[in-house]
Amino acid sequence: MNYIPLSRCCIVGKEKEYLFKALSTGNIQGGGEFTSKCEKLLEKELDVCRVLLTNSCTSALEISALILNIVPYDEVIVPSFTFVSTANAYMLFGAKPVFCDIRSDTLNLDENKLGKLITNRVKAIIPVHYAGIGCEMDEISNLSNIHNIPIVEDNAHGLFGKYKNQYLGTFGKLSAISFDGQKNITCGEGGAIIINDENYIEFAEVIRDKGTNRAAFLRNEIKKYSWIYRGSNYYPSELQSSYLLAQLEMKDEIQKKRSTIWNNYHNDLKEWADENQIILPHVPDYCDNSYHLYYLIMPSKKDRDDLIRHLKKYGVSATFHYIPLHITPVGKKFGGKKGDCPVSENISNRLVRVPLFYDLNPSDLMHIINIIKEFKPNI
């Protein structure tokens, strides 16, 4: 039986050529030619002040916490329905995560519930663009401005997606993106912090480079560099950056292929979904999808589990997604309990992710769709 994974890293351009070039230089530590090229490409495409590559999206979020001087007893507002890094990056510096419920349509942070969670201890709002569909950034930005609380976008899913014709990741003062193995554009493990406020650029460079002003030294702005602030080694290696550059150069081809797969799911499953009370992803008219993942929301948890088993029987990987953070063991230590975020809890029990990756071929895709359509929930 041909096993179809949920996701897979794919070679789409000059990955091997660039990896060999990086190896042949004998200089594969972070901060070299390929890292710089990736950063410049992203800065030009997204039209942002500065992009700094990092070794993960988690690291990018940690840099944002250091930039914002997060200290014990500060609070940050995060959606409960997200990956643990969204909260972990700020908890490391003593902050308390405040969990916000999600909307039932886009599965993004519910902007209508955000205002009630704002206190004088809140130092950041962290919206997550789930599945690459934009949060309601007009309202979130309005609340941010009223209360003078910075936005840090967790844009792990949304690179090259848009909200009202503006790229996701360019609304907050800072944002984080991911290039891990399941993302549209990948280098296995990697990320970047996007800096939309030029006042943060030098600070971010210092933090990424172990708390030193080495970046200024390399630009001949100072005669020697020194340790001037807290930081860590958040650089990716040149091997990661070389692979990433090849992927970024092929971003249009990657996005086009993923959009075709996403739309085939969406169009071919619509009638089956309507007949069986199954919810497909919702993309508002004013949002441009990043085509990061495709999911189904089943009528019940039992139907979700049964569908996953059904697909596995035919060699197709499928899985649930996040367990809401407020009901995890760590979340409970911060006062979380069942019922606090009812939409997150409900969606978590019913959501199924299905395969989506660049070289998922048409015959395998049709195989998956046909197997899904054979399934009948207990409604």
C-alpha positions in Angstrom: 0.0 0.0 0.0 1.3 3.5 -0.9 1.4 5.5 2.3 0.5 9.2 1.9 1.9 11.4 4.7 0.3 14.4 6.2 3.2 16.6 5.0 6.6 16.2 3.3 9.6 18.4 2.6 10.0 18.7 -1.2 12.8 19.7 -3.5 11.4 22.3 -5.9 14.4 24.3 -7.2 18.1 24.7 -6.5 18.2 23.2 -3.0 21.0 20.7 -3.8 23.0 23.2 -5.8 22.9 25.8 -3.0 23.6 23.2 -0.3 26.7 22.1 -2.2 27.8 25.7 -2.6 27.4 26.4 1.1 29.4 23.3 2.0 32.1 24.0 -0.5 32.8 27.4 1.1 33.8 25.7 4.4 31.9 28.4 6.2 28.5 27.1 7.2 27.9 28.9 10.5 25.1 31.5 10.7 25.1 34.9 9.3 26.6 34.3 5.9 25.8 35.0 2.3 22.7 32.8 2.1 21.2 34.1 5.3 21.6 37.7 4.0 20.0 36.8 0.6 17.0 35.2 2.3 16.5 38.3 4.5 16.7 40.7 1.6 14.4 38.7 -0.5 11.8 38.6 2.3 12.2 42.3 3.0 11.6 43.2 -0.6 8.6 40.9 -1.1 6.9 41.9 2.2 8.0 45.6 2.1 9.1 45.6 5.7 11.9 47.4 7.6 13.9 44.3 8.5 13.8 40.5 8.5 16.2 38.5 10.6 16.4 34.8 10.0 16.3 32.6 13.1 16.7 28.9 13.9 12.9 28.5 14.5 9.7 30.5 14.8 9.9 29.8 18.5 13.2 31.7 18.6 11.7 34.6 16.7 8.9 34.8 19.3 11.5 34.7 22.1 13.4 37.6 20.5 10.1 39.5 20.4 9.7 38.9 24.2 13.2 40.2 24.8 12.6 43.3 22.6 9.4 44.1 24.5 11.2 43.5 27.9 8.8 40.9 29.1 9.3 40.4 32.8 7.6 38.3 35.6 3.9 39.1 36.2 3.5 40.7 32.8 0.6 39.2 30.8 0.3 38.4 27.1 -3.0 37.5 25.4 -2.9 34.4 23.1 -5.5 32.3 21.5 -6.1 29.1 23.3 -6.2 27.2 20.0 -2.6 27.4 19.0 0.8 25.7 19.3 2.5 25.9 22.7 5.3 28.1 21.4 2.9 31.0 21.1 2.7 31.1 24.9 6.0 29.4 25.8 8.1 32.2 24.3 6.8 34.7 26.8 6.4 32.3 29.8 10.2 31.8 29.6 10.6 35.4 30.8 7.9 35.1 33.5 4.8 36.3 31.7 1.4 34.8 32.3 -0.5 33.7 29.2 -4.1 35.0 29.1 -6.1 32.6 26.9 -8.6 34.1 24.4 -11.3 32.0 22.7 -11.5 31.7 18.9 -14.1 32.5 16.3 -16.1 29.6 15.1 -15.7 30.5 11.4 -12.0 31.2 10.8 -10.7 29.6 14.0 -8.7 32.7 14.7 -8.6 34.8 18.0 -12.0 36.2 18.6 -11.6 40.0 18.4 -14.9 40.5 20.2 -13.6 38.8 23.3 -10.2 40.5 23.3 -11.2 43.7 25.0 -12.5 42.1 28.1 -9.1 40.4 28.7 -7.0 43.6 28.6 -5.6 44.8 31.9 -2.8 47.1 32.8 -0.5 44.1 33.0 -0.9 43.1 29.4 2.3 43.8 27.4 1.5 42.1 24.1 -1.4 40.7 22.0 -0.4 37.7 20.0 -2.8 36.9 17.2 -2.3 33.6 15.3 -3.4 33.4 11.6 -4.7 29.9 11.8 -4.2 27.8 8.6 -3.0 31.0 6.9 -6.3 32.9 7.1 -6.0 36.4 8.4 -7.3 37.4 11.8 -9.6 40.4 12.0 -6.6 42.8 12.1 -8.6 46.0 11.8 -10.3 45.5 15.2 -7.3 43.9 16.8 -5.1 46.9 15.7 -7.8 49.3 16.9 -7.7 47.8 20.4 -3.9 47.7 20.3 -3.8 51.5 19.5 -6.4 52.4 22.1 -4.6 50.6 24.9 -1.1 51.2 23.6 -0.3 47.4 23.6 2.0 46.1 20.9 0.9 43.3 18.5 3.2 40.5 17.8 1.8 38.3 15.0 2.4 34.6 15.2 2.4 34.1 11.5 3.8 30.6 11.5 1.0 29.5 9.1 0.5 32.6 7.0 3.5 33.6 5.0 2.3 35.3 1.8 -1.3 35.3 2.9 -3.1 38.6 3.0 -5.7 40.5 5.0 -7.4 43.3 2.9 -4.5 43.2 0.4 -1.8 43.6 3.1 0.6 40.7 3.9 0.0 38.9 7.1 2.9 39.6 9.4 3.1 43.3 8.6 0.4 44.6 10.9 2.1 44.2 14.3 5.3 46.0 15.3 6.9 42.5 15.2 5.9 39.1 13.8 7.3 35.6 13.6 7.2 33.2 10.7 8.1 29.5 10.5 10.1 27.4 8.0 9.8 24.1 9.8 9.3 20.8 7.9 5.5 21.2 7.6 5.4 24.7 6.3 4.8 25.8 2.7 8.4 27.0 2.4 10.8 25.1 4.6 14.4 24.4 5.5 13.6 21.6 8.0 13.9 23.9 11.0 13.9 27.6 10.8 12.1 30.9 11.2 12.4 34.6 11.0 11.3 37.7 12.9 9.8 40.5 10.9 10.5 44.0 12.3 7.9 46.6 11.2 9.3 49.3 13.5 12.7 50.6 12.6 13.4 51.5 16.3 13.6 47.8 17.1 16.1 46.8 14.4 19.4 47.3 16.2 18.0 45.9 19.4 16.8 42.7 17.6 20.2 42.3 15.9 21.9 42.4 19.4 19.5 39.9 20.9 19.9 37.4 18.0 23.7 37.6 18.2 24.1 36.5 21.9 23.5 40.0 23.3 26.4 41.6 21.4 26.7 44.5 19.0 28.6 42.3 16.5 26.3 43.2 13.6 27.3 46.9 14.0 30.9 45.9 14.1 30.6 43.9 10.9 29.2 47.0 9.2 32.2 48.9 10.4 30.0 51.2 12.6 32.1 50.5 15.7 35.8 49.5 16.2 35.0 46.4 18.4 32.0 44.6 19.7 31.0 43.7 23.2 28.3 42.1 25.3 25.6 44.8 25.8 22.3 43.1 26.5 20.6 39.7 27.1 20.5 37.4 24.1 21.2 34.0 22.7 22.4 32.4 19.5 19.3 32.5 17.4 21.0 32.2 14.0 20.2 29.5 11.5 23.2 27.8 9.9 24.2 28.5 6.3 23.0 25.0 5.4 19.5 25.9 6.5 19.6 29.3 4.8 20.9 27.8 1.5 18.0 25.3 1.3 15.6 28.1 2.3 16.8 30.5 -0.4 16.1 27.9 -3.1 12.5 27.5 -1.7 11.9 31.2 -1.4 13.0 31.6 -5.1 10.3 29.1 -6.0 7.6 30.6 -3.8 5.2 31.4 -6.6 5.4 27.8 -7.9 5.0 26.4 -4.4 2.0 28.6 -3.6 0.3 27.9 -7.0 0.6 24.1 -6.5 -0.7 24.2 -2.9 -3.6 26.4 -4.0 -4.6 23.9 -6.6 -4.6 21.1 -4.0 -6.4 23.2 -1.5 -9.1 24.2 -4.0 -9.5 20.6 -5.2 -10.3 19.5 -1.7 -12.6 22.5 -1.2 -14.6 22.0 -4.4 -14.8 18.2 -4.5 -15.8 17.8 -0.9 -18.4 20.6 -0.7 -21.5 18.5 -1.6 -20.4 15.6 0.7 -19.8 18.1 3.5 -23.1 19.7 3.1 -24.9 16.4 3.1 -23.1 15.2 6.2 -23.1 18.3 8.4 -19.3 18.7 8.0 -17.7 22.2 8.0 -15.0 23.1 5.5 -12.5 26.0 6.0 -14.0 29.5 5.8 -12.0 32.2 3.9 -13.5 35.7 4.2 -13.7 37.5 0.8 -11.2 40.1 2.0 -8.5 37.5 3.0 -6.0 35.8 0.6 -5.4 32.3 1.7 -1.8 31.1 2.3 -2.9 27.5 1.6 -1.0 26.2 4.6 -3.3 23.3 5.6 -6.7 21.8 4.8 -9.1 20.6 7.5 -12.5 19.2 8.1 -14.7 19.9 11.2 -16.7 16.8 11.9 -20.1 16.6 13.6 -18.6 15.0 16.7 -15.4 13.8 18.3 -16.3 10.2 17.6 -16.8 11.1 13.9 -13.4 12.8 13.9 -11.7 9.7 15.4 -13.5 7.4 13.1 -12.5 9.3 10.0 -8.8 9.3 11.1 -9.0 5.5 11.5 -10.9 5.2 8.1 -8.2 7.1 6.3 -5.3 5.3 8.0 -6.8 1.9 6.9 -6.3 3.1 3.3 -2.8 4.4 3.8 -3.7 8.0 4.3 -2.3 10.0 7.2 -4.7 12.4 9.0 -4.6 13.9 12.4 -6.3 16.2 14.9 -4.7 19.5 15.7 -4.2 21.6 18.9 -5.3 20.7 22.3 -6.5 24.1 23.7 -3.8 25.5 25.9 -6.1 26.5 28.7 -6.9 22.9 29.5 -3.4 21.5 29.2 -1.5 20.7 32.5 0.5 24.0 32.1 -2.5 26.0 31.1 -4.4 24.8 34.2 -1.6 26.1 36.4 -2.4 29.6 35.1 -6.0 29.2 36.1 -7.4 27.6 32.9 -10.3 25.3 33.2 -12.9 23.6 31.0 -15.5 26.0 29.7 -13.2 29.0 29.6 -12.8 28.9 25.8 -15.8 26.8 24.6 -15.3 27.3 20.9 -11.7 26.2 21.1 -12.7 23.1 23.1 -15.4 22.2 20.7 -13.3 22.7 17.5 -10.4 20.8 19.0 -12.5 17.7 19.5 -13.9 17.7 15.9 -11.1 19.0 13.6 -9.2 16.7 11.2 -6.2 17.7 9.1 -5.6 15.9 5.8 -2.5 15.7 3.6 -1.3 18.8 1.8 2.2 19.2 0.4 3.9 20.4 -2.8 4.4 17.1 -4.6 1.1 15.5 -3.6 0.2 14.1 -7.1 -3.3 14.3 -8.6 -3.9 10.6 -8.4 -3.1 10.4 -4.7 -5.2 13.5 -4.1 -8.2 12.0 -5.8 -7.6 8.8 -3.8 -7.7 10.8 -0.6 -10.9 12.7 -1.7 -12.7 9.5 -2.7 -11.8 7.8 0.6 -13.1 10.8 2.5 -16.3 10.8 0.6 -16.9 7.1 1.4 -17.1 8.0 5.1 -20.5 8.7 6.6 -20.7 10.3 10.0 -23.2 9.2 12.7 -25.6 12.0 12.4 
